[in-house]
């Protein structure tokens, strides 16, 4: 698919980091509020709601760390594999949110947008990989020049 838009995979990672950070702070805030309410009502302990929100926040924190690690990968084919996984992940979250809780419109919209952005980046990356196959690296050019001098 020929796209005129050239989006680097790092941009998709940064968008995913931003959305994951929003989800992290939202669920951390909701978890703290639920913990304080539960502590006032029942005098201590942890509710399943508090644990669920804390786990979602923890998962988002781990995803943010993974996305930062993904930005350091130089290989385009590895980026393609990672972006496929990110697209599948955000799309599944989007579909689950639509099925389970359509009332959280902003989360549905955020996950839809980041999923579409990952898809566009994936198509752009496919074009970049095709272009890379047709070009020579500097090392290959140097070796060809050295070979030409010997003849």
Rosetta blueprint (number, residue, H / E / L):
1 X L
2 X L
3 X L
4 X L
5 X L
6 X L
7 X L
8 X L
9 X H
10 X H
11 X H
12 X H
13 X H
14 X H
15 X H
16 X H
17 X H
18 X H
19 X H
20 X H
21 X H
22 X H
23 X H
24 X H
25 X H
26 X H
27 X H
28 X H
29 X H
30 X H
31 X H
32 X H
33 X H
34 X H
35 X H
36 X H
37 X H
38 X H
39 X H
40 X H
41 X H
42 X H
43 X L
44 X L
45 X L
46 X L
47 X L
48 X H
49 X H
50 X H
51 X H
52 X H
53 X H
54 X H
55 X H
56 X H
57 X H
58 X H
59 X H
60 X H
61 X H
62 X H
63 X H
64 X H
65 X H
66 X H
67 X H
68 X H
69 X H
70 X H
71 X L
72 X L
73 X L
74 X L
75 X L
76 X H
77 X H
78 X H
79 X H
80 X H
81 X H
82 X H
83 X H
84 X H
85 X H
86 X H
87 X H
88 X H
89 X H
90 X H
91 X H
92 X H
93 X H
94 X H
95 X H
96 X H
97 X H
98 X H
99 X H
100 X H
101 X L
102 X L
103 X L
104 X L
105 X H
106 X H
107 X H
108 X H
109 X H
110 X H
111 X H
112 X H
113 X H
114 X H
115 X H
116 X H
117 X H
118 X H
119 X H
120 X H
121 X H
122 X H
123 X H
124 X H
125 X H
126 X H
127 X H
128 X H
129 X H
130 X H
131 X H
132 X H
133 X H
134 X L
135 X L
136 X L
137 X L
138 X H
139 X H
140 X H
141 X H
142 X H
143 X H
144 X H
145 X H
146 X H
147 X H
148 X H
149 X H
150 X H
151 X L
